[in-house]
Amino acid sequence: MERTASPTSPPPTDVHGRPDVRGLLDGIPGQRTPPRFRRLEPNPRPRHRIPVPFTLGYAAVLAVTSYVSAHFDPALVYALHQASSTDVAHLARTPALVLAASALWVAGGFASPFTLGFLVVLTALERRVGGVRTAVVFLLGHLLATLATEVPVGLAVLAGRLPDSSLHRLDYGISFGVAACVGALAGLLRPWLRWSLLAAFGALLLQDLLAFTDPMTNWGHLIALAIGVAAWPRVRGWDRARPAAAPRTG
């Protein structure tokens, strides 16, 4: 049997006279076009991966000085503490030196509760505002709370209300700086966590003050906490500006 084809009309043509085959390939799956290459934007680094060099470096220094306090000759350790003390006598002679040196020691050793507070609070604050600004808050609390407690002692000695021995009162440690950072960090937290932190920490400080074992230091802690709270507008501005000013990549 011969197979013959029935006559068909010529295929349609386009405007240029070429065969129009657009409708002939409808049953063939279309080829996937190559994907366009996109420019990969750096992903923001999650806060929990942001390094905290200031906190870790400072903690290493405190670990060394705490080892010295625990294992060196007690007479030498006492002499070092006394030379670093921010008492009135030292503040009158070498204020910058003793203000810096006094922040290199942990009163009570590395196992002190303020060491744990230092690590937790400064790490959280540094992740939000950066190391330099965390150092500013810490040093501001350390400096102003020290002056706020020692200057009245000097005036009281001049007025004859306190003995001359009060001018050589041993005073050193990181607690004022930590208290200021607690106050500053609270301003960056959610309201329920903010007020819970301030209430719990403030209650501990008031309990120490009411015990009246070291009222000048206890008042200094409350003053430092208030300094951190007073820094809320500045700290919140730092927190908002940090991603735009210094985008994190990773």
Wavefront OBJ file of the C-alpha trace (Angstrom):
o trace
v 0.000 0.000 0.000
v 1.333 3.296 -0.927
v 1.263 5.889 1.723
v 0.416 9.311 0.422
v 0.239 12.608 2.264
v -2.759 14.817 1.990
v -2.076 18.238 0.592
v -1.535 20.899 3.206
v -1.465 24.643 3.042
v 1.946 26.359 3.259
v 3.050 27.304 6.736
v 2.432 30.878 7.822
v 5.256 33.327 7.641
v 6.271 36.262 9.796
v 6.704 39.853 8.668
v 10.144 39.006 7.276
v 8.873 36.136 5.151
v 10.330 33.431 7.411
v 8.203 30.473 8.537
v 6.379 31.186 11.765
v 7.024 28.132 13.989
v 5.935 29.568 17.288
v 2.922 27.318 17.549
v 4.762 24.141 16.484
v 6.840 23.750 19.657
v 4.069 24.022 22.205
v 4.368 20.345 23.141
v 8.096 20.455 23.768
v 9.095 21.353 27.310
v 10.739 24.706 27.405
v 14.404 24.883 28.174
v 15.302 26.311 31.540
v 17.044 29.593 31.090
v 20.334 29.939 32.955
v 19.822 31.672 36.289
v 20.987 35.206 36.553
v 23.944 35.625 38.860
v 23.054 37.831 41.808
v 25.518 39.832 43.787
v 25.710 38.177 47.153
v 25.194 40.726 49.893
v 26.961 40.015 53.169
v 24.597 38.637 55.746
v 24.422 40.529 59.011
v 26.375 38.697 61.664
v 24.102 37.387 64.403
v 24.654 39.154 67.688
v 25.711 35.963 69.403
v 28.677 35.650 67.021
v 29.968 39.173 67.454
v 33.423 39.027 69.071
v 33.944 40.791 72.392
v 37.679 41.618 72.473
v 37.422 44.259 75.191
v 35.606 41.976 77.625
v 37.806 38.943 76.935
v 41.032 40.925 77.054
v 40.036 42.647 80.276
v 38.979 39.303 81.795
v 42.413 37.880 80.969
v 44.073 40.756 82.833
v 41.794 40.218 85.831
v 42.605 36.508 85.806
v 46.328 37.332 86.022
v 45.949 39.848 88.856
v 43.620 37.480 90.710
v 46.252 34.743 90.441
v 48.803 37.165 91.861
v 46.475 37.976 94.773
v 45.877 34.298 95.535
v 49.406 32.890 95.189
v 51.958 35.626 95.826
v 53.327 36.730 99.180
v 50.545 38.440 101.191
v 52.791 41.350 102.114
v 53.561 41.992 98.436
v 49.900 41.692 97.493
v 48.891 44.150 100.196
v 51.522 46.609 98.989
v 50.214 46.310 95.414
v 46.626 46.827 96.553
v 47.608 49.807 98.643
v 49.545 51.365 95.757
v 46.471 50.886 93.527
v 43.970 52.210 96.049
v 41.812 55.166 95.065
v 41.824 56.632 98.541
v 41.928 60.374 99.066
v 45.683 60.471 99.626
v 46.469 58.707 96.345
v 43.822 60.625 94.385
v 45.381 63.876 95.538
v 48.870 62.818 94.367
v 48.476 60.524 91.336
v 44.793 60.447 90.346
v 45.175 59.049 86.820
v 47.543 56.290 87.900
v 45.456 54.960 90.772
v 42.162 55.262 88.893
v 43.605 53.007 86.181
v 45.451 50.652 88.548
v 42.506 50.167 90.893
v 40.427 48.740 88.010
v 42.949 45.929 87.477
v 41.976 44.041 90.628
v 38.913 42.104 91.733
v 38.033 42.587 95.378
v 37.429 39.102 96.737
v 39.346 37.342 93.964
v 38.309 35.915 90.619
v 35.559 33.856 92.292
v 33.802 37.055 93.378
v 30.172 37.463 92.171
v 31.246 40.683 90.483
v 33.519 38.637 88.186
v 30.555 36.657 86.885
v 28.612 39.895 86.552
v 31.545 41.415 84.678
v 31.646 38.575 82.132
v 27.898 38.381 81.545
v 27.048 42.077 81.577
v 30.030 43.426 79.646
v 29.726 40.683 77.029
v 26.063 41.556 76.443
v 26.766 45.283 76.360
v 29.771 44.979 74.059
v 27.737 42.937 71.569
v 25.209 45.761 71.402
v 27.381 48.879 71.359
v 30.956 47.737 70.710
v 34.078 47.468 72.817
v 35.158 51.107 72.888
v 31.746 52.335 74.017
v 31.485 49.584 76.613
v 34.856 50.696 77.956
v 33.562 54.284 78.107
v 30.537 53.242 80.193
v 32.684 51.099 82.486
v 35.319 53.765 83.048
v 32.710 56.480 83.508
v 31.054 54.500 86.292
v 34.405 53.622 87.839
v 35.652 57.221 87.755
v 32.532 59.130 88.816
v 31.445 56.702 91.534
v 34.979 56.712 92.964
v 35.084 60.497 93.079
v 31.542 60.670 94.472
v 32.527 58.481 97.419
v 36.090 59.655 98.086
v 35.674 63.420 97.760
v 33.144 63.551 100.661
v 35.624 61.554 102.765
v 38.321 64.140 102.109
v 35.950 66.988 102.949
v 34.839 65.235 106.138
v 38.474 64.846 107.209
v 39.104 68.539 106.572
v 36.030 69.396 108.630
v 37.202 67.201 111.476
v 34.315 64.771 111.142
v 36.544 61.818 110.216
v 40.044 60.829 111.393
v 43.101 61.283 109.186
v 43.289 57.497 108.735
v 40.249 57.760 106.445
v 42.496 59.398 103.858
v 44.260 56.034 103.410
v 41.168 53.869 103.163
v 41.834 50.827 100.932
v 39.638 51.116 97.843
v 40.085 49.151 94.609
v 38.175 46.818 92.298
v 35.887 46.615 89.270
v 32.527 46.730 91.037
v 31.702 50.377 90.240
v 32.320 49.814 86.535
v 30.239 46.637 86.522
v 27.350 48.392 88.290
v 27.396 51.179 85.679
v 27.335 48.623 82.861
v 24.371 46.844 84.491
v 22.475 50.133 84.496
v 23.415 50.887 80.882
v 22.556 47.389 79.638
v 19.128 47.533 81.269
v 18.212 50.393 78.937
v 18.683 48.114 75.907
v 16.480 45.278 77.161
v 12.760 44.672 76.807
v 10.745 46.516 79.485
v 9.867 43.454 81.586
v 13.492 42.267 81.608
v 14.822 45.796 82.130
v 12.834 46.481 85.272
v 13.371 42.948 86.600
v 17.135 43.359 86.272
v 17.142 46.787 87.904
v 14.868 45.625 90.731
v 16.942 42.512 91.469
v 20.321 44.240 91.282
v 19.100 47.305 93.147
v 17.690 45.109 95.926
v 21.077 43.427 96.368
v 22.822 46.794 96.587
v 20.293 48.126 99.100
v 20.688 44.991 101.202
v 24.449 45.555 101.334
v 23.905 49.213 102.226
v 21.525 48.354 105.066
v 24.038 45.858 106.443
v 26.317 48.900 106.954
v 29.527 46.895 106.619
v 31.100 49.246 104.035
v 28.686 52.131 103.460
v 30.986 54.200 101.212
v 31.479 51.331 98.778
v 27.780 50.426 98.922
v 26.792 54.001 98.126
v 29.310 53.919 95.295
v 27.550 50.899 93.769
v 24.199 52.682 93.821
v 25.747 55.824 92.333
v 27.405 53.773 89.572
v 24.109 52.053 88.794
v 22.432 55.471 88.517
v 25.225 56.622 86.179
v 24.506 53.675 83.884
v 20.773 54.456 83.901
v 21.517 58.112 83.116
v 23.456 56.925 80.041
v 20.371 55.291 78.457
v 19.812 57.955 75.753
v 23.432 57.755 74.636
v 23.641 53.958 74.832
v 20.398 53.521 72.883
v 21.713 55.878 70.223
v 24.883 53.801 69.959
v 22.853 50.617 69.642
v 20.702 52.056 66.833
v 23.647 53.560 64.960
v 25.993 50.598 65.127
v 24.529 48.413 62.281
v 24.382 51.371 59.872
v 27.785 52.768 60.779
v 29.618 49.447 60.915
v 27.785 46.681 59.030
v 28.736 43.248 60.276
v 29.647 40.601 57.749
v 29.892 36.870 58.081
l 1 2 3 4 5 6 7 8 9 10 11 12 13 14 15 16 17 18 19 20 21 22 23 24 25 26 27 28 29 30 31 32 33 34 35 36 37 38 39 40 41 42 43 44 45 46 47 48 49 50 51 52 53 54 55 56 57 58 59 60 61 62 63 64 65 66 67 68 69 70 71 72 73 74 75 76 77 78 79 80 81 82 83 84 85 86 87 88 89 90 91 92 93 94 95 96 97 98 99 100 101 102 103 104 105 106 107 108 109 110 111 112 113 114 115 116 117 118 119 120 121 122 123 124 125 126 127 128 129 130 131 132 133 134 135 136 137 138 139 140 141 142 143 144 145 146 147 148 149 150 151 152 153 154 155 156 157 158 159 160 161 162 163 164 165 166 167 168 169 170 171 172 173 174 175 176 177 178 179 180 181 182 183 184 185 186 187 188 189 190 191 192 193 194 195 196 197 198 199 200 201 202 203 204 205 206 207 208 209 210 211 212 213 214 215 216 217 218 219 220 221 222 223 224 225 226 227 228 229 230 231 232 233 234 235 236 237 238 239 240 241 242 243 244 245 246 247 248 249 250
